[in-house]
Amino acid sequence: MANSMTNFGEEIKYQRLLRNKTILQVERDTGINNANLSRWENGKVIPRIDFCVILADYYGITLDELIGREINKG
């Protein structure tokens, strides 16, 4: 089973921008520090899974969608 994943941080940023949210709005709505959000979006740090769950729930998407993971079923 092959899979591909886009840049993790870029996908997190894409999901935020898709919803016209600022980093400060996401911080306010989720309680996740904006400095952490910025580091994740810039690819400096990969977030822990619990933060990924919070963001996926916040955006109403799956964890796979949050990180840009696609599974090619052959």
mmCIF file of the N, C-alpha and C atoms, coordinates in Angstrom:
data_MODEL
# 
_entry.id   MODEL 
# 
loop_
_atom_site.group_PDB 
_atom_site.id 
_atom_site.type_symbol 
_atom_site.label_atom_id 
_atom_site.label_alt_id 
_atom_site.label_comp_id 
_atom_site.label_asym_id 
_atom_site.label_entity_id 
_atom_site.label_seq_id 
_atom_site.pdbx_PDB_ins_code 
_atom_site.Cartn_x 
_atom_site.Cartn_y 
_atom_site.Cartn_z 
_atom_site.occupancy 
_atom_site.B_iso_or_equiv 
_atom_site.pdbx_formal_charge 
_atom_site.auth_seq_id 
_atom_site.auth_comp_id 
_atom_site.auth_asym_id 
_atom_site.auth_atom_id 
_atom_site.pdbx_PDB_model_num 
ATOM 1   N N  . MET A 1 1  ? 0.851   -1.169 0.000  1.00 0.00 ? 1  MET A N  1 
ATOM 2   C CA . MET A 1 1  ? 0.000   0.000  0.000  1.00 0.00 ? 1  MET A CA 1 
ATOM 3   C C  . MET A 1 1  ? 0.898   1.233  0.000  1.00 0.00 ? 1  MET A C  1 
ATOM 4   N N  . ALA A 1 2  ? 0.839   1.991  -1.039 1.00 0.00 ? 2  ALA A N  1 
ATOM 5   C CA . ALA A 1 2  ? 1.660   3.195  -1.162 1.00 0.00 ? 2  ALA A CA 1 
ATOM 6   C C  . ALA A 1 2  ? 0.908   4.384  -0.589 1.00 0.00 ? 2  ALA A C  1 
ATOM 7   N N  . ASN A 1 3  ? 1.651   5.328  -0.061 1.00 0.00 ? 3  ASN A N  1 
ATOM 8   C CA . ASN A 1 3  ? 1.016   6.556  0.393  1.00 0.00 ? 3  ASN A CA 1 
ATOM 9   C C  . ASN A 1 3  ? 1.952   7.715  0.121  1.00 0.00 ? 3  ASN A C  1 
ATOM 10  N N  . SER A 1 4  ? 1.356   8.894  0.037  1.00 0.00 ? 4  SER A N  1 
ATOM 11  C CA . SER A 1 4  ? 2.171   10.086 -0.142 1.00 0.00 ? 4  SER A CA 1 
ATOM 12  C C  . SER A 1 4  ? 1.670   11.137 0.824  1.00 0.00 ? 4  SER A C  1 
ATOM 13  N N  . MET A 1 5  ? 2.559   12.030 1.233  1.00 0.00 ? 5  MET A N  1 
ATOM 14  C CA . MET A 1 5  ? 2.183   13.054 2.173  1.00 0.00 ? 5  MET A CA 1 
ATOM 15  C C  . MET A 1 5  ? 2.848   14.359 1.759  1.00 0.00 ? 5  MET A C  1 
ATOM 16  N N  . THR A 1 6  ? 2.032   15.401 1.670  1.00 0.00 ? 6  THR A N  1 
ATOM 17  C CA . THR A 1 6  ? 2.583   16.707 1.366  1.00 0.00 ? 6  THR A CA 1 
ATOM 18  C C  . THR A 1 6  ? 3.342   17.227 2.575  1.00 0.00 ? 6  THR A C  1 
ATOM 19  N N  . ASN A 1 7  ? 3.955   18.377 2.435  1.00 0.00 ? 7  ASN A N  1 
ATOM 20  C CA . ASN A 1 7  ? 4.625   18.978 3.578  1.00 0.00 ? 7  ASN A CA 1 
ATOM 21  C C  . ASN A 1 7  ? 3.612   19.184 4.696  1.00 0.00 ? 7  ASN A C  1 
ATOM 22  N N  . PHE A 1 8  ? 3.906   18.599 5.838  1.00 0.00 ? 8  PHE A N  1 
ATOM 23  C CA . PHE A 1 8  ? 3.016   18.603 6.993  1.00 0.00 ? 8  PHE A CA 1 
ATOM 24  C C  . PHE A 1 8  ? 2.580   20.011 7.382  1.00 0.00 ? 8  PHE A C  1 
ATOM 25  N N  . GLY A 1 9  ? 3.535   20.908 7.551  1.00 0.00 ? 9  GLY A N  1 
ATOM 26  C CA . GLY A 1 9  ? 3.232   22.281 7.953  1.00 0.00 ? 9  GLY A CA 1 
ATOM 27  C C  . GLY A 1 9  ? 2.411   23.030 6.923  1.00 0.00 ? 9  GLY A C  1 
ATOM 28  N N  . GLU A 1 10 ? 2.733   22.817 5.665  1.00 0.00 ? 10 GLU A N  1 
ATOM 29  C CA . GLU A 1 10 ? 1.981   23.485 4.601  1.00 0.00 ? 10 GLU A CA 1 
ATOM 30  C C  . GLU A 1 10 ? 0.521   23.061 4.622  1.00 0.00 ? 10 GLU A C  1 
ATOM 31  N N  . GLU A 1 11 ? 0.277   21.800 4.896  1.00 0.00 ? 11 GLU A N  1 
ATOM 32  C CA . GLU A 1 11 ? -1.098  21.303 4.919  1.00 0.00 ? 11 GLU A CA 1 
ATOM 33  C C  . GLU A 1 11 ? -1.867  21.878 6.105  1.00 0.00 ? 11 GLU A C  1 
ATOM 34  N N  . ILE A 1 12 ? -1.216  21.972 7.258  1.00 0.00 ? 12 ILE A N  1 
ATOM 35  C CA . ILE A 1 12 ? -1.873  22.578 8.418  1.00 0.00 ? 12 ILE A CA 1 
ATOM 36  C C  . ILE A 1 12 ? -2.230  24.035 8.112  1.00 0.00 ? 12 ILE A C  1 
ATOM 37  N N  . LYS A 1 13 ? -1.307  24.745 7.502  1.00 0.00 ? 13 LYS A N  1 
ATOM 38  C CA . LYS A 1 13 ? -1.567  26.142 7.128  1.00 0.00 ? 13 LYS A CA 1 
ATOM 39  C C  . LYS A 1 13 ? -2.675  26.231 6.091  1.00 0.00 ? 13 LYS A C  1 
ATOM 40  N N  . TYR A 1 14 ? -2.650  25.342 5.100  1.00 0.00 ? 14 TYR A N  1 
ATOM 41  C CA . TYR A 1 14 ? -3.676  25.322 4.059  1.00 0.00 ? 14 TYR A CA 1 
ATOM 42  C C  . TYR A 1 14 ? -5.068  25.161 4.673  1.00 0.00 ? 14 TYR A C  1 
ATOM 43  N N  . GLN A 1 15 ? -5.194  24.250 5.627  1.00 0.00 ? 15 GLN A N  1 
ATOM 44  C CA . GLN A 1 15 ? -6.496  24.009 6.247  1.00 0.00 ? 15 GLN A CA 1 
ATOM 45  C C  . GLN A 1 15 ? -6.984  25.262 6.981  1.00 0.00 ? 15 GLN A C  1 
ATOM 46  N N  . ARG A 1 16 ? -6.071  25.974 7.617  1.00 0.00 ? 16 ARG A N  1 
ATOM 47  C CA . ARG A 1 16 ? -6.437  27.213 8.313  1.00 0.00 ? 16 ARG A CA 1 
ATOM 48  C C  . ARG A 1 16 ? -6.874  28.283 7.319  1.00 0.00 ? 16 ARG A C  1 
ATOM 49  N N  . LEU A 1 17 ? -6.074  28.478 6.277  1.00 0.00 ? 17 LEU A N  1 
ATOM 50  C CA . LEU A 1 17 ? -6.381  29.514 5.290  1.00 0.00 ? 17 LEU A CA 1 
ATOM 51  C C  . LEU A 1 17 ? -7.645  29.200 4.505  1.00 0.00 ? 17 LEU A C  1 
ATOM 52  N N  . LEU A 1 18 ? -7.893  27.925 4.274  1.00 0.00 ? 18 LEU A N  1 
ATOM 53  C CA . LEU A 1 18 ? -9.102  27.495 3.572  1.00 0.00 ? 18 LEU A CA 1 
ATOM 54  C C  . LEU A 1 18 ? -10.356 27.990 4.293  1.00 0.00 ? 18 LEU A C  1 
ATOM 55  N N  . ARG A 1 19 ? -10.246 28.127 5.595  1.00 0.00 ? 19 ARG A N  1 
ATOM 56  C CA . ARG A 1 19 ? -11.376 28.558 6.407  1.00 0.00 ? 19 ARG A CA 1 
ATOM 57  C C  . ARG A 1 19 ? -11.294 30.043 6.790  1.00 0.00 ? 19 ARG A C  1 
ATOM 58  N N  . ASN A 1 20 ? -10.348 30.757 6.169  1.00 0.00 ? 20 ASN A N  1 
ATOM 59  C CA . ASN A 1 20 ? -10.170 32.190 6.425  1.00 0.00 ? 20 ASN A CA 1 
ATOM 60  C C  . ASN A 1 20 ? -9.966  32.502 7.912  1.00 0.00 ? 20 ASN A C  1 
ATOM 61  N N  . LYS A 1 21 ? -9.148  31.679 8.557  1.00 0.00 ? 21 LYS A N  1 
ATOM 62  C CA . LYS A 1 21 ? -8.843  31.866 9.978  1.00 0.00 ? 21 LYS A CA 1 
ATOM 63  C C  . LYS A 1 21 ? -7.429  32.413 10.125 1.00 0.00 ? 21 LYS A C  1 
ATOM 64  N N  . THR A 1 22 ? -7.245  33.287 11.101 1.00 0.00 ? 22 THR A N  1 
ATOM 65  C CA . THR A 1 22 ? -5.904  33.726 11.447 1.00 0.00 ? 22 THR A CA 1 
ATOM 66  C C  . THR A 1 22 ? -5.354  32.783 12.517 1.00 0.00 ? 22 THR A C  1 
ATOM 67  N N  . ILE A 1 23 ? -4.047  32.828 12.703 1.00 0.00 ? 23 ILE A N  1 
ATOM 68  C CA . ILE A 1 23 ? -3.451  32.020 13.759 1.00 0.00 ? 23 ILE A CA 1 
ATOM 69  C C  . ILE A 1 23 ? -4.032  32.428 15.115 1.00 0.00 ? 23 ILE A C  1 
ATOM 70  N N  . LEU A 1 24 ? -4.270  33.709 15.309 1.00 0.00 ? 24 LEU A N  1 
ATOM 71  C CA . LEU A 1 24 ? -4.830  34.167 16.587 1.00 0.00 ? 24 LEU A CA 1 
ATOM 72  C C  . LEU A 1 24 ? -6.255  33.660 16.799 1.00 0.00 ? 24 LEU A C  1 
ATOM 73  N N  . GLN A 1 25 ? -7.039  33.554 15.728 1.00 0.00 ? 25 GLN A N  1 
ATOM 74  C CA . GLN A 1 25 ? -8.387  33.001 15.852 1.00 0.00 ? 25 GLN A CA 1 
ATOM 75  C C  . GLN A 1 25 ? -8.327  31.523 16.240 1.00 0.00 ? 25 GLN A C  1 
ATOM 76  N N  . VAL A 1 26 ? -7.412  30.790 15.612 1.00 0.00 ? 26 VAL A N  1 
ATOM 77  C CA . VAL A 1 26 ? -7.279  29.368 15.936 1.00 0.00 ? 26 VAL A CA 1 
ATOM 78  C C  . VAL A 1 26 ? -6.836  29.210 17.388 1.00 0.00 ? 26 VAL A C  1 
ATOM 79  N N  . GLU A 1 27 ? -5.916  30.066 17.825 1.00 0.00 ? 27 GLU A N  1 
ATOM 80  C CA . GLU A 1 27 ? -5.474  30.023 19.215 1.00 0.00 ? 27 GLU A CA 1 
ATOM 81  C C  . GLU A 1 27 ? -6.659  30.254 20.155 1.00 0.00 ? 27 GLU A C  1 
ATOM 82  N N  . ARG A 1 28 ? -7.431  31.273 19.872 1.00 0.00 ? 28 ARG A N  1 
ATOM 83  C CA . ARG A 1 28 ? -8.577  31.601 20.716 1.00 0.00 ? 28 ARG A CA 1 
ATOM 84  C C  . ARG A 1 28 ? -9.591  30.455 20.754 1.00 0.00 ? 28 ARG A C  1 
ATOM 85  N N  . ASP A 1 29 ? -9.854  29.867 19.599 1.00 0.00 ? 29 ASP A N  1 
ATOM 86  C CA . ASP A 1 29 ? -10.885 28.830 19.504 1.00 0.00 ? 29 ASP A CA 1 
ATOM 87  C C  . ASP A 1 29 ? -10.432 27.464 20.039 1.00 0.00 ? 29 ASP A C  1 
ATOM 88  N N  . THR A 1 30 ? -9.130  27.173 19.964 1.00 0.00 ? 30 THR A N  1 
ATOM 89  C CA . THR A 1 30 ? -8.650  25.845 20.355 1.00 0.00 ? 30 THR A CA 1 
ATOM 90  C C  . THR A 1 30 ? -7.839  25.836 21.643 1.00 0.00 ? 30 THR A C  1 
ATOM 91  N N  . GLY A 1 31 ? -7.310  26.995 22.021 1.00 0.00 ? 31 GLY A N  1 
ATOM 92  C CA . GLY A 1 31 ? -6.434  27.050 23.185 1.00 0.00 ? 31 GLY A CA 1 
ATOM 93  C C  . GLY A 1 31 ? -4.999  26.671 22.879 1.00 0.00 ? 31 GLY A C  1 
ATOM 94  N N  . ILE A 1 32 ? -4.689  26.416 21.607 1.00 0.00 ? 32 ILE A N  1 
ATOM 95  C CA . ILE A 1 32 ? -3.318  26.085 21.208 1.00 0.00 ? 32 ILE A CA 1 
ATOM 96  C C  . ILE A 1 32 ? -2.546  27.388 21.015 1.00 0.00 ? 32 ILE A C  1 
ATOM 97  N N  . ASN A 1 33 ? -1.418  27.502 21.650 1.00 0.00 ? 33 ASN A N  1 
ATOM 98  C CA . ASN A 1 33 ? -0.584  28.704 21.593 1.00 0.00 ? 33 ASN A CA 1 
ATOM 99  C C  . ASN A 1 33 ? -0.233  29.062 20.153 1.00 0.00 ? 33 ASN A C  1 
ATOM 100 N N  . ASN A 1 34 ? -0.375  30.345 19.800 1.00 0.00 ? 34 ASN A N  1 
ATOM 101 C CA . ASN A 1 34 ? -0.116  30.773 18.418 1.00 0.00 ? 34 ASN A CA 1 
ATOM 102 C C  . ASN A 1 34 ? 1.341   30.574 18.015 1.00 0.00 ? 34 ASN A C  1 
ATOM 103 N N  . ALA A 1 35 ? 2.271   30.636 18.972 1.00 0.00 ? 35 ALA A N  1 
ATOM 104 C CA . ALA A 1 35 ? 3.681   30.389 18.646 1.00 0.00 ? 35 ALA A CA 1 
ATOM 105 C C  . ALA A 1 35 ? 3.866   28.942 18.189 1.00 0.00 ? 35 ALA A C  1 
ATOM 106 N N  . ASN A 1 36 ? 3.175   28.014 18.844 1.00 0.00 ? 36 ASN A N  1 
ATOM 107 C CA . ASN A 1 36 ? 3.237   26.610 18.413 1.00 0.00 ? 36 ASN A CA 1 
ATOM 108 C C  . ASN A 1 36 ? 2.641   26.456 17.021 1.00 0.00 ? 36 ASN A C  1 
ATOM 109 N N  . LEU A 1 37 ? 1.474   27.050 16.808 1.00 0.00 ? 37 LEU A N  1 
ATOM 110 C CA . LEU A 1 37 ? 0.840   26.965 15.492 1.00 0.00 ? 37 LEU A CA 1 
ATOM 111 C C  . LEU A 1 37 ? 1.776   27.476 14.404 1.00 0.00 ? 37 LEU A C  1 
ATOM 112 N N  . SER A 1 38 ? 2.427   28.590 14.657 1.00 0.00 ? 38 SER A N  1 
ATOM 113 C CA . SER A 1 38 ? 3.349   29.176 13.688 1.00 0.00 ? 38 SER A CA 1 
ATOM 114 C C  . SER A 1 38 ? 4.539   28.237 13.419 1.00 0.00 ? 38 SER A C  1 
ATOM 115 N N  . ARG A 1 39 ? 5.101   27.679 14.464 1.00 0.00 ? 39 ARG A N  1 
ATOM 116 C CA . ARG A 1 39 ? 6.239   26.746 14.283 1.00 0.00 ? 39 ARG A CA 1 
ATOM 117 C C  . ARG A 1 39 ? 5.822   25.532 13.476 1.00 0.00 ? 39 ARG A C  1 
ATOM 118 N N  . TRP A 1 40 ? 4.626   25.023 13.727 1.00 0.00 ? 40 TRP A N  1 
ATOM 119 C CA . TRP A 1 40 ? 4.142   23.862 12.974 1.00 0.00 ? 40 TRP A CA 1 
ATOM 120 C C  . TRP A 1 40 ? 3.952   24.215 11.508 1.00 0.00 ? 40 TRP A C  1 
ATOM 121 N N  . GLU A 1 41 ? 3.290   25.341 11.255 1.00 0.00 ? 41 GLU A N  1 
ATOM 122 C CA . GLU A 1 41 ? 3.024   25.755 9.875  1.00 0.00 ? 41 GLU A CA 1 
ATOM 123 C C  . GLU A 1 41 ? 4.310   26.021 9.104  1.00 0.00 ? 41 GLU A C  1 
ATOM 124 N N  . ASN A 1 42 ? 5.329   26.476 9.773  1.00 0.00 ? 42 ASN A N  1 
ATOM 125 C CA . ASN A 1 42 ? 6.603   26.759 9.123  1.00 0.00 ? 42 ASN A CA 1 
ATOM 126 C C  . ASN A 1 42 ? 7.531   25.544 9.067  1.00 0.00 ? 42 ASN A C  1 
ATOM 127 N N  . GLY A 1 43 ? 7.048   24.407 9.524  1.00 0.00 ? 43 GLY A N  1 
ATOM 128 C CA . GLY A 1 43 ? 7.812   23.172 9.434  1.00 0.00 ? 43 GLY A CA 1 
ATOM 129 C C  . GLY A 1 43 ? 8.986   23.081 10.387 1.00 0.00 ? 43 GLY A C  1 
ATOM 130 N N  . LYS A 1 44 ? 8.990   23.922 11.414 1.00 0.00 ? 44 LYS A N  1 
ATOM 131 C CA . LYS A 1 44 ? 10.102  23.902 12.370 1.00 0.00 ? 44 LYS A CA 1 
ATOM 132 C C  . LYS A 1 44 ? 9.943   22.794 13.402 1.00 0.00 ? 44 LYS A C  1 
ATOM 133 N N  . VAL A 1 45 ? 8.697   22.447 13.703 1.00 0.00 ? 45 VAL A N  1 
ATOM 134 C CA . VAL A 1 45 ? 8.389   21.425 14.700 1.00 0.00 ? 45 VAL A CA 1 
ATOM 135 C C  . VAL A 1 45 ? 7.164   20.659 14.221 1.00 0.00 ? 45 VAL A C  1 
ATOM 136 N N  . ILE A 1 46 ? 7.109   19.388 14.517 1.00 0.00 ? 46 ILE A N  1 
ATOM 137 C CA . ILE A 1 46 ? 5.924   18.582 14.220 1.00 0.00 ? 46 ILE A CA 1 
ATOM 138 C C  . ILE A 1 46 ? 5.096   18.483 15.500 1.00 0.00 ? 46 ILE A C  1 
ATOM 139 N N  . PRO A 1 47 ? 3.791   18.780 15.420 1.00 0.00 ? 47 PRO A N  1 
ATOM 140 C CA . PRO A 1 47 ? 2.969   18.752 16.630 1.00 0.00 ? 47 PRO A CA 1 
ATOM 141 C C  . PRO A 1 47 ? 2.738   17.332 17.141 1.00 0.00 ? 47 PRO A C  1 
ATOM 142 N N  . ARG A 1 48 ? 2.495   17.245 18.435 1.00 0.00 ? 48 ARG A N  1 
ATOM 143 C CA . ARG A 1 48 ? 2.109   15.965 19.036 1.00 0.00 ? 48 ARG A CA 1 
ATOM 144 C C  . ARG A 1 48 ? 0.741   15.571 18.498 1.00 0.00 ? 48 ARG A C  1 
ATOM 145 N N  . ILE A 1 49 ? 0.458   14.281 18.569 1.00 0.00 ? 49 ILE A N  1 
ATOM 146 C CA . ILE A 1 49 ? -0.799  13.759 18.028 1.00 0.00 ? 49 ILE A CA 1 
ATOM 147 C C  . ILE A 1 49 ? -2.017  14.374 18.712 1.00 0.00 ? 49 ILE A C  1 
ATOM 148 N N  . ASP A 1 50 ? -1.939  14.668 20.005 1.00 0.00 ? 50 ASP A N  1 
ATOM 149 C CA . ASP A 1 50 ? -3.104  15.238 20.681 1.00 0.00 ? 50 ASP A CA 1 
ATOM 150 C C  . ASP A 1 50 ? -3.457  16.613 20.115 1.00 0.00 ? 50 ASP A C  1 
ATOM 151 N N  . PHE A 1 51 ? -2.450  17.386 19.730 1.00 0.00 ? 51 PHE A N  1 
ATOM 152 C CA . PHE A 1 51 ? -2.724  18.668 19.091 1.00 0.00 ? 51 PHE A CA 1 
ATOM 153 C C  . PHE A 1 51 ? -3.296  18.468 17.691 1.00 0.00 ? 51 PHE A C  1 
ATOM 154 N N  . CYS A 1 52 ? -2.830  17.448 16.996 1.00 0.00 ? 52 CYS A N  1 
ATOM 155 C CA . CYS A 1 52 ? -3.379  17.147 15.669 1.00 0.00 ? 52 CYS A CA 1 
ATOM 156 C C  . CYS A 1 52 ? -4.862  16.791 15.760 1.00 0.00 ? 52 CYS A C  1 
ATOM 157 N N  . VAL A 1 53 ? -5.223  16.029 16.785 1.00 0.00 ? 53 VAL A N  1 
ATOM 158 C CA . VAL A 1 53 ? -6.628  15.665 16.982 1.00 0.00 ? 53 VAL A CA 1 
ATOM 159 C C  . VAL A 1 53 ? -7.468  16.916 17.223 1.00 0.00 ? 53 VAL A C  1 
ATOM 160 N N  . ILE A 1 54 ? -6.962  17.824 18.052 1.00 0.00 ? 54 ILE A N  1 
ATOM 161 C CA . ILE A 1 54 ? -7.687  19.072 18.323 1.00 0.00 ? 54 ILE A CA 1 
ATOM 162 C C  . ILE A 1 54 ? -7.893  19.854 17.025 1.00 0.00 ? 54 ILE A C  1 
ATOM 163 N N  . LEU A 1 55 ? -6.834  19.983 16.219 1.00 0.00 ? 55 LEU A N  1 
ATOM 164 C CA . LEU A 1 55 ? -6.954  20.739 14.968 1.00 0.00 ? 55 LEU A CA 1 
ATOM 165 C C  . LEU A 1 55 ? -7.878  20.051 13.972 1.00 0.00 ? 55 LEU A C  1 
ATOM 166 N N  . ALA A 1 56 ? -7.772  18.739 13.847 1.00 0.00 ? 56 ALA A N  1 
ATOM 167 C CA . ALA A 1 56 ? -8.647  18.008 12.919 1.00 0.00 ? 56 ALA A CA 1 
ATOM 168 C C  . ALA A 1 56 ? -10.109 18.170 13.331 1.00 0.00 ? 56 ALA A C  1 
ATOM 169 N N  . ASP A 1 57 ? -10.386 18.040 14.617 1.00 0.00 ? 57 ASP A N  1 
ATOM 170 C CA . ASP A 1 57 ? -11.755 18.236 15.100 1.00 0.00 ? 57 ASP A CA 1 
ATOM 171 C C  . ASP A 1 57 ? -12.218 19.672 14.853 1.00 0.00 ? 57 ASP A C  1 
ATOM 172 N N  . TYR A 1 58 ? -11.354 20.617 15.100 1.00 0.00 ? 58 TYR A N  1 
ATOM 173 C CA . TYR A 1 58 ? -11.681 22.034 14.907 1.00 0.00 ? 58 TYR A CA 1 
ATOM 174 C C  . TYR A 1 58 ? -12.043 22.322 13.446 1.00 0.00 ? 58 TYR A C  1 
ATOM 175 N N  . TYR A 1 59 ? -11.288 21.746 12.526 1.00 0.00 ? 59 TYR A N  1 
ATOM 176 C CA . TYR A 1 59 ? -11.538 21.963 11.103 1.00 0.00 ? 59 TYR A CA 1 
ATOM 177 C C  . TYR A 1 59 ? -12.582 21.011 10.529 1.00 0.00 ? 59 TYR A C  1 
ATOM 178 N N  . GLY A 1 60 ? -13.009 20.021 11.317 1.00 0.00 ? 60 GLY A N  1 
ATOM 179 C CA . GLY A 1 60 ? -14.025 19.079 10.849 1.00 0.00 ? 60 GLY A CA 1 
ATOM 180 C C  . GLY A 1 60 ? -13.504 18.128 9.790  1.00 0.00 ? 60 GLY A C  1 
ATOM 181 N N  . ILE A 1 61 ? -12.250 17.710 9.944  1.00 0.00 ? 61 ILE A N  1 
ATOM 182 C CA . ILE A 1 61 ? -11.624 16.806 8.973  1.00 0.00 ? 61 ILE A CA 1 
ATOM 183 C C  . ILE A 1 61 ? -10.952 15.647 9.706  1.00 0.00 ? 61 ILE A C  1 
ATOM 184 N N  . THR A 1 62 ? -10.478 14.677 8.934  1.00 0.00 ? 62 THR A N  1 
ATOM 185 C CA . THR A 1 62 ? -9.764  13.546 9.521  1.00 0.00 ? 62 THR A CA 1 
ATOM 186 C C  . THR A 1 62 ? -8.308  13.917 9.765  1.00 0.00 ? 62 THR A C  1 
ATOM 187 N N  . LEU A 1 63 ? -7.631  13.114 10.563 1.00 0.00 ? 63 LEU A N  1 
ATOM 188 C CA . LEU A 1 63 ? -6.195  13.317 10.764 1.00 0.00 ? 63 LEU A CA 1 
ATOM 189 C C  . LEU A 1 63 ? -5.443  13.186 9.452  1.00 0.00 ? 63 LEU A C  1 
ATOM 190 N N  . ASP A 1 64 ? -5.831  12.234 8.614  1.00 0.00 ? 64 ASP A N  1 
ATOM 191 C CA . ASP A 1 64 ? -5.184  12.072 7.314  1.00 0.00 ? 64 ASP A CA 1 
ATOM 192 C C  . ASP A 1 64 ? -5.306  13.344 6.482  1.00 0.00 ? 64 ASP A C  1 
ATOM 193 N N  . GLU A 1 65 ? -6.498  13.934 6.469  1.00 0.00 ? 65 GLU A N  1 
ATOM 194 C CA . GLU A 1 65 ? -6.680  15.183 5.724  1.00 0.00 ? 65 GLU A CA 1 
ATOM 195 C C  . GLU A 1 65 ? -5.839  16.300 6.311  1.00 0.00 ? 65 GLU A C  1 
ATOM 196 N N  . LEU A 1 66 ? -5.738  16.355 7.632  1.00 0.00 ? 66 LEU A N  1 
ATOM 197 C CA . LEU A 1 66 ? -4.970  17.409 8.283  1.00 0.00 ? 66 LEU A CA 1 
ATOM 198 C C  . LEU A 1 66 ? -3.513  17.385 7.866  1.00 0.00 ? 66 LEU A C  1 
ATOM 199 N N  . ILE A 1 67 ? -2.955  16.193 7.716  1.00 0.00 ? 67 ILE A N  1 
ATOM 200 C CA . ILE A 1 67 ? -1.537  16.094 7.384  1.00 0.00 ? 67 ILE A CA 1 
ATOM 201 C C  . ILE A 1 67 ? -1.290  15.887 5.891  1.00 0.00 ? 67 ILE A C  1 
ATOM 202 N N  . GLY A 1 68 ? -2.358  15.865 5.096  1.00 0.00 ? 68 GLY A N  1 
ATOM 203 C CA . GLY A 1 68 ? -2.203  15.744 3.656  1.00 0.00 ? 68 GLY A CA 1 
ATOM 204 C C  . GLY A 1 68 ? -1.856  14.331 3.201  1.00 0.00 ? 68 GLY A C  1 
ATOM 205 N N  . ARG A 1 69 ? -2.248  13.354 3.986  1.00 0.00 ? 69 ARG A N  1 
ATOM 206 C CA . ARG A 1 69 ? -1.935  11.958 3.654  1.00 0.00 ? 69 ARG A CA 1 
ATOM 207 C C  . ARG A 1 69 ? -2.990  11.402 2.719  1.00 0.00 ? 69 ARG A C  1 
ATOM 208 N N  . GLU A 1 70 ? -2.517  10.814 1.649  1.00 0.00 ? 70 GLU A N  1 
ATOM 209 C CA . GLU A 1 70 ? -3.391  10.162 0.688  1.00 0.00 ? 70 GLU A CA 1 
ATOM 210 C C  . GLU A 1 70 ? -2.978  8.713  0.547  1.00 0.00 ? 70 GLU A C  1 
ATOM 211 N N  . ILE A 1 71 ? -3.948  7.823  0.586  1.00 0.00 ? 71 ILE A N  1 
ATOM 212 C CA . ILE A 1 71 ? -3.662  6.401  0.418  1.00 0.00 ? 71 ILE A CA 1 
ATOM 213 C C  . ILE A 1 71 ? -4.112  5.984  -0.969 1.00 0.00 ? 71 ILE A C  1 
ATOM 214 N N  . ASN A 1 72 ? -3.155  5.463  -1.724 1.00 0.00 ? 72 ASN A N  1 
ATOM 215 C CA . ASN A 1 72 ? -3.469  4.958  -3.073 1.00 0.00 ? 72 ASN A CA 1 
ATOM 216 C C  . ASN A 1 72 ? -3.753  3.479  -2.966 1.00 0.00 ? 72 ASN A C  1 
ATOM 217 N N  . LYS A 1 73 ? -5.006  3.124  -3.204 1.00 0.00 ? 73 LYS A N  1 
ATOM 218 C CA . LYS A 1 73 ? -5.397  1.705  -3.143 1.00 0.00 ? 73 LYS A CA 1 
ATOM 219 C C  . LYS A 1 73 ? -5.198  1.111  -4.528 1.00 0.00 ? 73 LYS A C  1 
ATOM 220 N N  . GLY A 1 74 ? -4.338  0.127  -4.576 1.00 0.00 ? 74 GLY A N  1 
ATOM 221 C CA . GLY A 1 74 ? -3.993  -0.459 -5.860 1.00 0.00 ? 74 GLY A CA 1 
ATOM 222 C C  . GLY A 1 74 ? -4.606  -1.743 -6.039 1.00 0.00 ? 74 GLY A C  1 
# 
